[in-house]
């Protein structure tokens, strides 16, 4: 059975709310094209921002990838070096 394609807000290609990324994923087009179209519509009449906000509230969120990509900008502690002083003397040597 083929996977049914649905329009959702993108959680992987997101700059502000994920509208342009979701449109890009749905139509299989680079989201930068939708971003340029919204910016152009904003500066030519102001309707770009209104349309963007309406779509942000109408289009559902992609719940499958929400937890997977929410922490991509957080601090990665896996490569963190231990910087605790080895003994009492090392702790005060920088002062």
Buried (B, 14 or more C-beta within 10 A) or exposed (E): EEEEEEBBBBBEBBEEBBBBBBBBBBEEEEBEEBBEBBBEBBEEEEEBEEBBEEBBEEBEBBEEEEEEBEEEEEEEEEEEEEEEEEEEEEEEEEE
